Amino acid sequence: MNMKNVTDIKFGTNILDIEIPDFLKRKFKTGLDYFDGAMGGEGLTPSCVTLFTGEPGAGKTTMMLTLADRITKNGGVCLFNTAEESLYQTAMTAKRLRIKSGFITGNTDDVNELLAGALKIMEARKNKSKQFVMVVDSLQCLDDGKYSSGVKTSGTAIRCLQMITDFCKEHGACAIIINQVNKQGKMAGSNKLKHMVDSHMHLSVEKKENDLIGCRVLETQKNRFGGCGHIFFLNLGKIGFKMVAKVSAH
């Protein structure tokens, strides 16, 4: 179903008269337990946009490659677009992580090209009910082509994120977008980015709890479509993450 038909609701419509389409009610579990658990245990909602932040070296790309693998194994269609590394580097990491699902890859920093490619992949699905998920590594690398010089400003990330959000709302796609944090642990770019997305997930490195020092901490800090679930403590090894502990986020 095209999202244009369900988002074109007249101003002044009674909230009780708005009928929610069935496909928006169907949550998609990615199959990655700690990711789904951090998102409230139900997985992704069609059309949702998630900002995934983390410290340098925390394992953001490793987790997103693992997620793309699980999404594909679990019956979804996943595009992993990297503008940070070459596809050779990405393939080497995937081999180390023992990824075998064969998800789709992209290597563009042009958001227009990214969305055009995503649409072609969606239209090529034999089973249109398969959930499409786009993973983008990373937001800072994307450009919308506004300036011919290629100069990127704080507004570039905002415009690119808005274009991805509009695409997801129109086509019922999901997007998970990596966003960098600076040395002070603050998210790169404008705080407006947090307000634009449906959910915000963060991956950090534990520095306080003696028994858990060095563990990666995965938590959802915002989720418009459900609760924030559990906080997961994970060990990062050669072949990916392994859960150490989880605590309630409430």
Secondary structure, DSSP 4 states (H G I P E B T S, - for coil): --THHHH-PPTT--GGGPPPPHHHH--B--S-HHHHHHTTSS-BPTT-EEEEEE-TTS-HHHHHHHHHHHHHHTT-EEEEEESSS-HHHHHHHHHHTT--S--EEE---BHHHHHHHHHHHHHH-SSTTSPEEEEEE-GGG-B-S-STT----HHHHHHHHHHHHHHHHHHT-EEEEEEEB-TTSPBSS-THHHHHSSEEEEEEE--S-GGGTT-EEEEEEEETTS---EEEEEEEETTEEEEEEEEE--
